[in-house]
Amino acid sequence: MGNGRAVEITAIADICEARRQAAHAMFPSARVYPNHASLLAAEAEGLDFVDIATPPVHHAENRPRCARHGLHVLCEKPLATNAEDAQAMLRHAREARRCSSPATTTNMRQWSRSCAAFSTRESSVPCTW
């Protein structure tokens, strides 16, 4: 990320067996896990970021887990289902010094540069969009 390389999908988690099989067929070199906890336990140290694409009601519980593993997070919209969860997500991003952003194709290049800069600077403001 931020180094000119294309994005490589290395790991996928899904609780649905049929979707795991479809993911494996679509991305045969990616490792597939039955849930995000097992993916994070096995893969977190080798990942640059995660994209949370769970139903919105689960975003607030998944985002802090990723931050605790030191990962930047793209999160499908809406980021949260209420203001309290949104504020908590920002707080976790700030505390972990990691970017948290809604996943949109229009901001990917800027997001990548911002995450790289945010990870190394002294600011305590999370880069969010």
Secondary structure as GFF3:
##gff-version 3
##sequence-region A 1 129
A	DSSP	beta_strand	11	13	.	.	.	ID=ss1
A	DSSP	alpha_helix	17	26	.	.	.	ID=ss2
A	DSSP	beta_strand	31	33	.	.	.	ID=ss3
A	DSSP	alpha_helix	36	43	.	.	.	ID=ss4
A	DSSP	three_ten_helix	44	46	.	.	.	ID=ss5
A	DSSP	beta_strand	49	52	.	.	.	ID=ss6
A	DSSP	three_ten_helix	56	58	.	.	.	ID=ss7
A	DSSP	alpha_helix	59	68	.	.	.	ID=ss8
A	DSSP	beta_strand	72	75	.	.	.	ID=ss9
A	DSSP	alpha_helix	83	96	.	.	.	ID=ss10
A	DSSP	beta_strand	100	102	.	.	.	ID=ss11
A	DSSP	three_ten_helix	105	107	.	.	.	ID=ss12
A	DSSP	alpha_helix	108	120	.	.	.	ID=ss13
###
